[in-house]
């Protein structure tokens, strides 16, 4: 089990660290890597001149009950964050692509929920 986080403040990171799970912070210079590469410890330094402004928490290999409990807890201190599960498809995606996809999905959901 591992949480991957992106775009969180130091305060939010400290609170997530207190949950005592393996934690990988995805930084803007890692956004052209795939989730699989990151999970396997590969680190490529790439200049990212246009980092995406989003807060994202990804759950990798968590049991469903722990995902639900953690989402509930994390939502208390990460406002407007996107929570998602790493899937067999998304693990192959570059972080930039995944975050853009998640942001678009959230915007679509919020727009269509209001209608």
C-alpha positions as CSV (number, residue, x, y, z in Angstrom):
1,X,0.0,0.0,0.0
2,X,1.2,3.4,-0.9
3,X,-0.2,6.9,-1.2
4,X,1.1,9.2,-3.9
5,X,0.5,12.9,-3.4
6,X,0.8,16.0,-5.5
7,X,0.4,19.7,-4.9
8,X,-0.2,19.5,-1.2
9,X,1.0,22.1,1.3
10,X,3.6,21.2,4.0
11,X,0.9,21.2,6.6
12,X,-1.3,18.8,4.5
13,X,1.8,16.6,3.9
14,X,2.6,16.5,7.6
15,X,-1.0,15.4,8.4
16,X,-1.0,12.7,5.8
17,X,2.4,11.4,7.1
18,X,0.7,10.9,10.5
19,X,-1.5,8.3,8.9
20,X,1.6,6.0,8.8
21,X,1.4,4.7,5.2
22,X,4.2,4.6,2.7
23,X,4.0,8.1,1.1
24,X,5.5,9.3,-2.2
25,X,5.4,13.0,-2.9
26,X,5.2,13.7,-6.6
27,X,6.9,16.9,-7.4
28,X,6.5,19.0,-10.6
29,X,9.8,17.7,-12.0
30,X,8.4,14.1,-11.9
31,X,5.2,14.9,-13.9
32,X,6.5,13.4,-17.2
33,X,7.1,10.0,-15.5
34,X,4.5,7.2,-15.3
35,X,3.1,6.2,-12.0
36,X,4.7,2.8,-12.5
37,X,8.1,4.4,-12.8
38,X,7.6,6.4,-9.7
39,X,6.3,3.4,-7.7
40,X,9.4,1.5,-8.8
41,X,11.7,4.2,-7.5
42,X,12.8,5.6,-10.8
43,X,13.6,9.4,-10.5
44,X,14.1,11.4,-13.7
45,X,14.7,15.1,-13.2
46,X,12.8,17.0,-15.9
47,X,12.2,20.7,-15.9
48,X,8.4,21.4,-15.8
49,X,7.8,25.1,-16.6
50,X,4.0,24.8,-16.4
51,X,3.1,22.7,-13.3
52,X,-0.6,21.8,-12.9
53,X,-2.3,23.5,-10.0
54,X,-4.1,20.7,-8.3
55,X,-4.1,18.8,-5.1
56,X,-4.2,15.0,-5.7
57,X,-4.0,12.0,-3.4
58,X,-3.7,8.6,-5.2
59,X,-4.2,5.3,-3.4
60,X,-2.2,2.3,-4.7
61,X,-3.0,-1.3,-3.5
62,X,-5.4,-0.2,-0.7
63,X,-8.3,-2.4,0.4
64,X,-11.6,-0.7,-0.3
65,X,-12.5,-0.2,3.4
66,X,-9.2,1.6,4.0
67,X,-9.7,3.8,1.0
68,X,-13.1,4.9,2.2
69,X,-11.8,5.6,5.7
70,X,-8.7,7.5,4.4
71,X,-10.7,9.6,2.0
72,X,-13.0,10.7,4.8
73,X,-10.1,11.6,7.0
74,X,-8.1,13.4,4.3
75,X,-11.1,15.4,3.1
76,X,-11.1,17.1,6.6
77,X,-7.8,18.8,5.9
78,X,-7.2,18.7,2.2
79,X,-9.8,21.0,0.7
80,X,-10.7,20.7,-3.0
81,X,-8.4,17.8,-3.3
82,X,-8.9,15.0,-5.9
83,X,-8.8,11.5,-4.5
84,X,-8.4,8.6,-6.8
85,X,-7.3,4.9,-7.0
86,X,-4.4,3.8,-9.1
87,X,-5.8,1.4,-11.7
88,X,-4.2,-1.0,-14.2
89,X,-4.7,1.7,-16.8
90,X,-3.7,4.8,-14.9
91,X,-0.4,3.2,-13.6
92,X,0.9,3.4,-17.2
93,X,0.0,7.1,-17.6
94,X,2.3,10.0,-17.2
95,X,1.5,12.1,-14.1
96,X,0.7,15.2,-16.2
97,X,-1.8,13.3,-18.2
98,X,-3.4,11.6,-15.2
99,X,-3.8,14.9,-13.3
100,X,-5.3,16.7,-16.3
101,X,-7.7,13.7,-16.7
102,X,-8.7,13.8,-13.1
103,X,-9.2,17.6,-13.1
104,X,-11.4,17.3,-16.2
105,X,-13.3,14.5,-14.7
106,X,-14.0,16.5,-11.5
107,X,-15.1,19.6,-13.5
108,X,-17.4,17.5,-15.6
109,X,-18.9,15.8,-12.5
110,X,-19.4,19.2,-10.7
111,X,-21.0,20.8,-13.8
112,X,-23.4,17.9,-14.4
113,X,-24.3,17.4,-10.8
114,X,-25.6,20.9,-10.7
115,X,-27.8,20.5,-13.8
